[in-house]
Amino acid sequence: MDWQHIDSQLLFAQELLGESDHGIITNMYIRGPYGIVKAYDIGYIDSGYYEQYPDRLWNLYKDILSVLDGHYHCCLSGRVWNF
């Protein structure tokens, strides 16, 4: 896995798992100040996207942490883990 640096505190990597009728299936890993989190099949991210919109990766990281803390999220609940 290749980690992509977004800023001094945040990195992400994608692990390609296969393809479905809806597109590429991935595990996404985000490494931040509160540890590494993993999200299953939340969508493939094109190269350069989070470099252009770093706040969106921060928001996803915070949403994943919130779900891991017990809050419900329609797209993330049951699909995220501490790594």
N, CA and C atoms as an extended XYZ file, in Angstrom:
249
Properties=species:S:1:pos:R:3:atomname:S:1:resname:S:1:resid:I:1 pbc="F F F"
N         0.833       -1.180        0.000 N   MET     1
C         0.000        0.000        0.000 CA  MET     1
C         0.878        1.242        0.000 C   MET     1
N         0.506        2.185       -0.810 N   ASP     2
C         1.220        3.456       -0.855 CA  ASP     2
C         0.447        4.494       -0.068 C   ASP     2
N         1.081        5.058        0.954 N   TRP     3
C         0.458        6.108        1.745 CA  TRP     3
C         0.638        7.440        1.037 C   TRP     3
N        -0.450        8.196        0.933 N   GLN     4
C        -0.438        9.520        0.318 CA  GLN     4
C        -0.475       10.562        1.439 C   GLN     4
N         0.531       11.436        1.490 N   HIS     5
C         0.567       12.502        2.491 CA  HIS     5
C        -0.350       13.631        2.035 C   HIS     5
N        -1.257       14.036        2.923 N   ILE     6
C        -2.162       15.132        2.607 CA  ILE     6
C        -1.687       16.410        3.290 C   ILE     6
N        -1.280       16.309        4.529 N   ASP     7
C        -0.640       17.414        5.231 CA  ASP     7
C         0.273       16.800        6.283 C   ASP     7
N         0.749       17.592        7.219 N   SER     8
C         1.729       17.073        8.175 CA  SER     8
C         1.154       16.031        9.126 C   SER     8
N        -0.177       15.937        9.250 N   GLN     9
C        -0.783       15.013       10.196 CA  GLN     9
C        -1.623       13.912        9.566 C   GLN     9
N        -1.954       14.008        8.305 N   LEU    10
C        -2.943       13.102        7.725 CA  LEU    10
C        -2.407       12.413        6.472 C   LEU    10
N        -2.572       11.075        6.443 N   LEU    11
C        -2.194       10.260        5.293 CA  LEU    11
C        -3.343        9.311        4.996 C   LEU    11
N        -3.418        8.841        3.744 N   PHE    12
C        -4.404        7.812        3.422 CA  PHE    12
C        -3.833        6.854        2.393 C   PHE    12
N        -4.408        5.658        2.383 N   ALA    13
C        -4.013        4.635        1.416 CA  ALA    13
C        -5.262        3.849        1.043 C   ALA    13
N        -5.250        3.301       -0.170 N   GLN    14
C        -6.349        2.466       -0.636 CA  GLN    14
C        -5.818        1.096       -1.007 C   GLN    14
N        -6.538        0.084       -0.588 N   GLU    15
C        -6.220       -1.288       -0.923 CA  GLU    15
C        -7.294       -1.779       -1.885 C   GLU    15
N        -6.913       -2.066       -3.114 N   LEU    16
C        -7.879       -2.526       -4.111 CA  LEU    16
C        -8.231       -3.977       -3.845 C   LEU    16
N        -9.525       -4.250       -3.721 N   LEU    17
C        -9.995       -5.602       -3.421 CA  LEU    17
C       -10.612       -6.300       -4.617 C   LEU    17
N       -11.123       -5.538       -5.574 N   GLY    18
C       -11.768       -6.127       -6.739 CA  GLY    18
C       -12.719       -5.136       -7.366 C   GLY    18
N       -13.597       -5.653       -8.223 N   GLU    19
C       -14.585       -4.811       -8.893 CA  GLU    19
C       -15.965       -5.425       -8.755 C   GLU    19
N       -16.955       -4.553       -8.792 N   SER    20
C       -18.344       -4.994       -8.791 CA  SER    20
C       -19.062       -4.273       -9.927 C   SER    20
N       -20.344       -4.481      -10.025 N   ASP    21
C       -21.129       -3.779      -11.043 CA  ASP    21
C       -21.157       -2.274      -10.795 C   ASP    21
N       -20.817       -1.863       -9.576 N   HIS    22
C       -20.878       -0.446       -9.202 CA  HIS    22
C       -19.516        0.231       -9.185 C   HIS    22
N       -18.447       -0.503       -9.472 N   GLY    23
C       -17.119        0.100       -9.522 CA  GLY    23
C       -16.099       -0.685       -8.720 C   GLY    23
N       -15.006       -0.023       -8.410 N   ILE    24
C       -13.882       -0.635       -7.705 CA  ILE    24
C       -14.214       -0.751       -6.215 C   ILE    24
N       -13.906       -1.900       -5.635 N   ILE    25
C       -14.096       -2.137       -4.202 CA  ILE    25
C       -12.744       -1.960       -3.510 C   ILE    25
N       -12.729       -1.183       -2.437 N   THR    26
C       -11.477       -0.895       -1.738 CA  THR    26
C       -11.647       -0.976       -0.225 C   THR    26
N       -10.527       -1.134        0.438 N   ASN    27
C       -10.389       -0.779        1.845 CA  ASN    27
C        -9.629        0.537        1.838 C   ASN    27
N       -10.100        1.501        2.601 N   MET    28
C        -9.407        2.783        2.714 CA  MET    28
C        -8.862        2.898        4.127 C   MET    28
N        -7.615        3.306        4.231 N   TYR    29
C        -6.961        3.502        5.517 CA  TYR    29
C        -6.619        4.977        5.642 C   TYR    29
N        -6.893        5.539        6.813 N   ILE    30
C        -6.523        6.921        7.095 CA  ILE    30
C        -5.690        6.923        8.367 C   ILE    30
N        -4.522        7.528        8.288 N   ARG    31
C        -3.639        7.657        9.445 CA  ARG    31
C        -3.644        9.120        9.874 C   ARG    31
N        -4.067        9.352       11.100 N   GLY    32
C        -4.141       10.706       11.625 CA  GLY    32
C        -3.688       10.767       13.063 C   GLY    32
N        -3.927       11.897       13.713 N   PRO    33
C        -3.442       12.082       15.084 CA  PRO    33
C        -4.104       11.165       16.110 C   PRO    33
N        -5.216       10.533       15.768 N   TYR    34
C        -5.910        9.634       16.691 CA  TYR    34
C        -5.774        8.177       16.273 C   TYR    34
N        -4.788        7.865       15.453 N   GLY    35
C        -4.531        6.497       15.040 CA  GLY    35
C        -4.973        6.223       13.614 C   GLY    35
N        -4.889        4.952       13.247 N   ILE    36
C        -5.247        4.505       11.903 CA  ILE    36
C        -6.649        3.910       11.941 C   ILE    36
N        -7.467        4.307       10.977 N   VAL    37
C        -8.809        3.744       10.829 CA  VAL    37
C        -8.927        3.113        9.443 C   VAL    37
N        -9.862        2.183        9.332 N   LYS    38
C       -10.089        1.462        8.078 CA  LYS    38
C       -11.560        1.554        7.728 C   LYS    38
N       -11.858        1.799        6.457 N   ALA    39
C       -13.233        1.838        5.972 CA  ALA    39
C       -13.342        0.920        4.759 C   ALA    39
N       -14.374        0.078        4.745 N   TYR    40
C       -14.580       -0.875        3.657 CA  TYR    40
C       -15.543       -0.318        2.620 C   TYR    40
N       -15.126       -0.329        1.384 N   ASP    41
C       -15.961       -0.054        0.213 CA  ASP    41
C       -16.796        1.221        0.334 C   ASP    41
N       -16.116        2.341        0.577 N   ILE    42
C       -16.831        3.616        0.608 CA  ILE    42
C       -16.592        4.415       -0.674 C   ILE    42
N       -15.947        3.794       -1.628 N   GLY    43
C       -15.713        4.441       -2.924 CA  GLY    43
C       -14.242        4.617       -3.213 C   GLY    43
N       -13.867        4.437       -4.461 N   TYR    44
C       -12.488        4.625       -4.892 CA  TYR    44
C       -12.219        6.117       -5.050 C   TYR    44
N       -11.083        6.574       -4.554 N   ILE    45
C       -10.710        7.986       -4.620 CA  ILE    45
C        -9.622        8.162       -5.682 C   ILE    45
N        -9.897        8.992       -6.669 N   ASP    46
C        -8.926        9.264       -7.725 CA  ASP    46
C        -7.720       10.015       -7.184 C   ASP    46
N        -6.572        9.761       -7.781 N   SER    47
C        -5.332       10.424       -7.399 CA  SER    47
C        -5.484       11.941       -7.486 C   SER    47
N        -5.036       12.629       -6.457 N   GLY    48
C        -5.070       14.085       -6.437 CA  GLY    48
C        -6.304       14.682       -5.791 C   GLY    48
N        -7.340       13.861       -5.549 N   TYR    49
C        -8.600       14.391       -5.021 CA  TYR    49
C        -8.406       15.000       -3.629 C   TYR    49
N        -7.867       14.220       -2.700 N   TYR    50
C        -7.706       14.731       -1.338 CA  TYR    50
C        -6.592       15.756       -1.234 C   TYR    50
N        -5.644       15.721       -2.145 N   GLU    51
C        -4.638       16.779       -2.168 CA  GLU    51
C        -5.294       18.112       -2.521 C   GLU    51
N        -6.310       18.058       -3.367 N   GLN    52
C        -7.031       19.267       -3.768 CA  GLN    52
C        -8.055       19.681       -2.704 C   GLN    52
N        -8.633       18.711       -1.997 N   TYR    53
C        -9.676       18.979       -0.995 CA  TYR    53
C        -9.324       18.298        0.336 C   TYR    53
N        -8.264       18.731        1.013 N   PRO    54
C        -7.842       18.050        2.245 CA  PRO    54
C        -8.890       18.090        3.350 C   PRO    54
N        -9.718       19.113        3.388 N   ASP    55
C       -10.750       19.186        4.431 CA  ASP    55
C       -11.736       18.031        4.324 C   ASP    55
N       -11.952       17.513        3.136 N   ARG    56
C       -12.887       16.397        2.962 CA  ARG    56
C       -12.338       15.112        3.581 C   ARG    56
N       -11.027       14.924        3.507 N   LEU    57
C       -10.432       13.756        4.159 CA  LEU    57
C       -10.483       13.919        5.674 C   LEU    57
N       -10.215       15.123        6.163 N   TRP    58
C       -10.341       15.385        7.597 CA  TRP    58
C       -11.765       15.103        8.056 C   TRP    58
N       -12.762       15.540        7.296 N   ASN    59
C       -14.155       15.301        7.667 CA  ASN    59
C       -14.475       13.810        7.694 C   ASN    59
N       -13.984       13.060        6.707 N   LEU    60
C       -14.201       11.615        6.685 CA  LEU    60
C       -13.535       10.965        7.889 C   LEU    60
N       -12.320       11.370        8.186 N   TYR    61
C       -11.598       10.830        9.341 CA  TYR    61
C       -12.398       11.077       10.621 C   TYR    61
N       -12.888       12.287       10.801 N   LYS    62
C       -13.676       12.620       11.995 CA  LYS    62
C       -14.992       11.841       12.023 C   LYS    62
N       -15.638       11.665       10.871 N   ASP    63
C       -16.873       10.875       10.815 CA  ASP    63
C       -16.609        9.417       11.202 C   ASP    63
N       -15.527        8.847       10.707 N   ILE    64
C       -15.184        7.465       11.048 CA  ILE    64
C       -14.921        7.341       12.543 C   ILE    64
N       -14.168        8.291       13.101 N   LEU    65
C       -13.912        8.258       14.542 CA  LEU    65
C       -15.204        8.361       15.336 C   LEU    65
N       -16.126        9.162       14.862 N   SER    66
C       -17.413        9.316       15.528 CA  SER    66
C       -18.200        7.998       15.511 C   SER    66
N       -18.202        7.311       14.376 N   VAL    67
C       -18.884        6.012       14.274 CA  VAL    67
C       -18.212        5.003       15.209 C   VAL    67
N       -16.893        5.011       15.255 N   LEU    68
C       -16.191        4.096       16.146 CA  LEU    68
C       -16.484        4.406       17.610 C   LEU    68
N       -16.893        5.641       17.878 N   ASP    69
C       -17.253        6.049       19.232 CA  ASP    69
C       -18.718        5.732       19.553 C   ASP    69
N       -19.440        5.123       18.587 N   GLY    70
C       -20.789        4.664       18.841 CA  GLY    70
C       -21.901        5.419       18.136 C   GLY    70
N       -21.573        6.433       17.368 N   HIS    71
C       -22.600        7.191       16.659 CA  HIS    71
C       -22.954        6.507       15.333 C   HIS    71
N       -24.203        6.632       14.912 N   TYR    72
C       -24.667        6.025       13.667 CA  TYR    72
C       -24.388        6.953       12.484 C   TYR    72
N       -23.981        6.364       11.368 N   HIS    73
C       -23.825        7.084       10.101 CA  HIS    73
C       -24.316        6.148        9.006 C   HIS    73
N       -25.196        6.634        8.149 N   CYS    74
C       -25.847        5.783        7.150 CA  CYS    74
C       -24.871        5.045        6.237 C   CYS    74
N       -23.754        5.656        5.899 N   CYS    75
C       -22.819        5.047        4.946 CA  CYS    75
C       -21.613        4.380        5.608 C   CYS    75
N       -21.379        4.685        6.884 N   LEU    76
C       -20.165        4.191        7.534 CA  LEU    76
C       -20.413        3.124        8.588 C   LEU    76
N       -21.567        3.139        9.232 N   SER    77
C       -21.824        2.162       10.295 CA  SER    77
C       -21.720        0.744        9.744 C   SER    77
N       -20.963       -0.080       10.443 N   GLY    78
C       -20.733       -1.453       10.016 CA  GLY    78
C       -19.649       -1.608        8.975 C   GLY    78
N       -19.021       -0.508        8.580 N   ARG    79
C       -17.990       -0.561        7.538 CA  ARG    79
C       -16.656        0.037        7.975 C   ARG    79
N       -16.506        0.372        9.253 N   VAL    80
C       -15.274        1.017        9.713 CA  VAL    80
C       -14.706        0.303       10.943 C   VAL    80
N       -13.374        0.353       11.078 N   TRP    81
C       -12.681       -0.304       12.174 CA  TRP    81
C       -11.459        0.507       12.558 C   TRP    81
N       -11.033        0.345       13.834 N   ASN    82
C        -9.693        0.801       14.237 CA  ASN    82
C        -8.712       -0.189       13.651 C   ASN    82
N        -7.574        0.295       13.266 N   PHE    83
C        -6.594       -0.597       12.660 CA  PHE    83
C        -5.332       -0.605       13.483 C   PHE    83
